[in-house]
């Protein structure tokens, strides 16, 4: 059996942990730069606030309905997520952290357990220790545990947040209820394609012939079908080294000055280099892109990206910012107001196991220097030591006008009682 544990309205729930007076009030959390709604409490959902609602367009509705709105506090959410996942590891030796608010538990050897009571015990401990409400779905496969979790969350009055799909009758009933667009792993285009074949429910999808499913949706679709039929096909994923790393940001305002954009791109390249060193990897190429604001139809539009191959694999901030600036210079055009830029590093390999170049290699002093900078910044707690093509006197931050304190990760923002 598998269990899928999902934190309910996670970001909104995290905001409520240290503000109990918000428990029954509508709460929304905004995306980077306070752009749009990315999390809603049940009360906000009932008021008709849609996911992705543009914040400035709904400002009047927020005020009229006394909806508490918060900027994304990723330091708080990440710490609360770690606490939840650490508790879940007490209930199974095999846990796959699927996202910041979801985890799969593989339950081998639990045949004689009362899974419903086991789920209630798990739910009580998580909610008691963290105050984060969760829903749990048990089923024979990962895909079915997703369906079971959806039922547990959709009908709390019947199941109290825990649902066990342990019979064939329950499986068929659930699949006849589930729409194809709500199947785990079925995107918008695949859902549209299934509808065109008059397939509207998960049960109808499982009734199709294997050869047809494989032809139309590849082997991935066939595995999903088998999993929905109750035949375990999708196992727990192992934690793997990332194949690429990116740092991309929208600017707080439109920028046309090249030097300001260059500083931003340098900072993004440095961020990628730090992430590479953290997972002990190097990259052999990087991609830089630059976009204007696509939402401003009244302004001239321009978007461009370029891929640069490095002469040698590297994770040095000095090397990556150097080539990121070369790339930026080749795609930047005067006369445009730019809103977003980003750096993506590709061709990752272990830092101590990559091809040495016969004629040109990185300065060996870079490795010791980067290690020293990383150590200093870890001790200080933020990137105080920077490289010269970053603005030393300026800290770039997202617009976070409604940011709550980082109660769990900053000494200066601890809860006062």
Secondary structure, DSSP 8 states (H G I E B T S, - for coil): -EEEEEETTHHHHHHHHT-GGGTTS-EEEE-GGG-BEEEE-HHHHHTT--TT-BGGGGHHHHHHTT-EEE---HHHHHHHHHHHHHHHTTS-SEEEEEETTEEEEE-TT-TTS-HHHHHHHHHHHHHHHH---EEEEEESSHHHHHHHHHHHHHTHHHHTTEEE--SHHHHHHHHHHSBGGGSTT--HHHHHHHHHTT--BHHHHHTS-HHHHHHHHHHHHHHHHHHHTT------------S-EEEEEEEEEEE--HHHHHHHHHHHHHHHHHHHHHTTEEEEEEEEEEEE-TT-TTS---EEEEEEEEEEEE--HHHHHHHHHHHHHHH--TT--EEEEEEEEES-EETTSS---SS----THHHHHHHHHHHHHHHHSS--S--TTS-TT-------TT----TTT-GGG----
